[in-house]
Amino acid sequence: MNVEFGRIIARSIVCVSIALVTALEAGAALIDLTTLMPIYNNGTSFVPGVPPGWTNIQATNLLSISNGSTLTDGPHNDLNLGTANQVVANVQITTSLANSFSGTFGGFFIDTSSGFFGIGVGAPRLAEQYGFNNSTPVYQALSGYTGGPLFLELIRSGSAFSAEYSTDGIAYNLLYQQSGLSGGSSLDLTSFGSIAGETINFTNLNVVATTATPEPASLALFATGLAALCGFRRRNPNSIG
């Protein structure tokens, strides 16, 4: 009886701790895409607005970027995240690009003062893209995506970053991880293709950003629960469940 009661208490501790640690993701909010700020590079610096030859349509739940010229850098639609160092952001995209992957023409990024991190989008593949601490950006094609519905997710935890993708918006696959960025940040939804007529559409942008981190007490509670469960199993090797 005492053993079973102890097991129940230990499991309860673990469940409560997991709930505390995952509360950040549960607080995600759907972003009104008309609140994003479009900026572009005029050759000297980034300025507000949309570059000549490009179309940047913003609706409540649709951001549609089209290239009507051969300019290779389109509008960057920014969402300021301030000093938040705990971020979970995901978005659904569709594209009009039909040719084989030969680079990227759009992307979903987290920009900071010390570099950027994110996922480039082409067809039929994705590309990891990052430039840390003013280093030369890395653009590397990644296999595994062959077309169809696509959801991208970026996660920041302090200076550590993860990029993931999904074809159903539920089960995400890790693309890659990097670490080393610091400071305030912003989300960047952009297009930079050079083929006239290319279009990338962003919908269902969900973001939660906070400076909160798991409290030491919560982590200690989680560790205590795991240790208790392990102890019960060592003492009761025939127990199940």
N, C-alpha and C positions, 0 to 999 in steps of 0.2 A: 504494500500500500504506500509506504513512504517513498519507495523507488519510483512508482508510477506517478505519485504526486510531484516528485522532484522533476520528472521528465516533462510533465505538463507545464510546470513553472519555467523550466529552461526554454521550452518551445515558445512560450508566451513572450519571454524576454527577447528571443531572436526575432519574432514577428513584429514586436513593437519597434525594435531597433531598425529593421529593414524599412518599416513604414516611415520612420524619421529620416533615414538617409535618402529615400526615394521621393520625399515630399516635393523636392525641387521640380522634378519632371512632371509631377501631377498638377503643378500650378501653371502649366503652359496656357498662353492666351492667344487666340486668333488675332492677327494683326491686320488692321485696315490698311491696305496697300496704297491708298491715296495719301497716307501720312509719310511715305518714304520720300526722301529728298534726292532728286536726280542731279548728279554733277557729271562733268566730263573734263577730259584733259585737252586744253586748247593749244598744247604744244609748249606751254611755259609752266602752267600750274593747273590745278583742278578748280573749276569755277561752276557756279550753279547753272543748271539748264541741261539741254539736250543738244548734242553735236549736230551740225548741219548734215542733212541726208538721212538722219535716223528718226524713227517713230518710237515714242515711249508712252504707251497708253496705260493709265492708272485708273482702276476701278476698285471698289471695296474689296473684292476678292479675286482680282486679276491684274497682273502686271504683264503687258505684252510688249516686247522689244523687237523691232524689225530694222533691218539694215537696207536702206535704199541707195547706198553708195558703196564705195570700195574702202572707206575708212576702216581701220582695223581695231579701233577702240571706241566702243559705243558708250551710252550712258551708264553710270554706276548709281543704282538706287540704294541709298544708305538709310539704315536705321541705327541711330545712336544708342549704344548700350551703356554709355557712361563708364563708370569705374567697376562695373560688375565683373567679377572673376569666376562666376559659376554660371554657365550659359548652356541651355539646350535649345536648339533651333532646328526646325524641319520645314520643308517646303515640297510641294508637288510641282513637277515640271513636265511640259510637253515641248517638242521641237519640230521644226519643219525640215531639218537637215536630212537629206536622203543619200548623199554621197558617202563613200567609205570614210572611216575615221582617218583624218590626216592632220589632226591638231584639235583644237577646241574652239568653240565659237560662243560660249556662254559659261556662266558659272555662279557658284554660291560660295561666298567667302566671309571670313571674319578678318577684318583689317585692324591692325593696331599701329601704334607709332613705331614699333620695332620690327614690323613685318606683317605678312598676311598668311592665311591658311585657308584651304578650301578644296572644292571639287570642281574641276572643269568638265564641261558637257560637250560631247560631240556625237557622232553616230558611227558605229553602234556601241561605242565604248565610253568609259569615263576616264578622267585623267586626274591624278593627284597633282596638286599645284601648291607650292609654298615658297616663300622667300623670307628667311628669318634674319633679323639683325643686319639688314642691308646686304645680305648675301645674294648671289645670283639665283634667281628663281629656278625651281626645278619643275619641269613639266614632263610627267611620265605617264604614258598610256597604260591603262589597267584593263585586263580582260575580265570577263565574267558577266557583263551586261550586254544583251543582244537586242535590246529594243523593248518597246511596250511601256506601260505605266512606270513612272520613276519617281521615287521619293528620296530626297537627300536630307541628311541630318548631320549637323555639326555640334560637337560637344566641347566645351571648355571647362576645365577644372584647374584654376590657378594658371600655371604656365604650361599645362599639358592639354593637348588637343587631339580629338578623334574625329574622323570622317567616316560616315556610314551611308549605305544606300539600301533601298527596299523596293520591291515591285508590288507590294500590297499595302504599304503604310503601317504595317504591324511588326513583321519580323525584319529586323535590320541586319545587314552584313557589314562587317568592318572592312573599310578600304585601306586605311593606313592611319598611323599615329605619328605625331611629332611633339616636341616640347621645346620651350625656350622663349616664347613670346611673353611680354609683360605689358602692363599699363592698361589704360582704357581702350575700348574697342567699339567697332560698329559692324553691323551686317552689311554685306554688299551683294546685291543681285544685279548681274550685269551681262552684257553681250559684247564680244569683241571679234566677231567674224568678219571676213573680208569679201564674202560672196553676197551680192545684192539679192534681196528677197528672203534671206534667212530670218526666221522668227523663233523666238523662245518665249514661252508663256510660263509664268509663275502663279500658282494658286495655293491657298491653304497654308499660309506662312504662320506657323505657331512658334512662339518664343517665350521662354522664361529666363530671366536674367536677374541675378542677385549677388550681393557680396557675401551672403551667408555661406558658411562652411559647416560640415558636421561638427557638433560640439564634442569636446573630449569625453564628456559624460555619456553621450550617446554611443560613441565608439567603444568606450569601456563596457557599457551595458551589452553591446553586441558581442564583444569578446567574451564576456562572462557567460552569456547564454551558450555560445559555441563550446566553451570549455566545459560547461556543465553537461551538455549533451554528450560530448566525447567521454566524459567521466562515467556517465551512466552506461554508455555502450561498452566501455571497457569492463565495467563491473558486471554487466549483464549481456554477454555475447549472444545469447539466444533470443534477445528481445527483437521485435520487428516493429516497423512503422516509426 
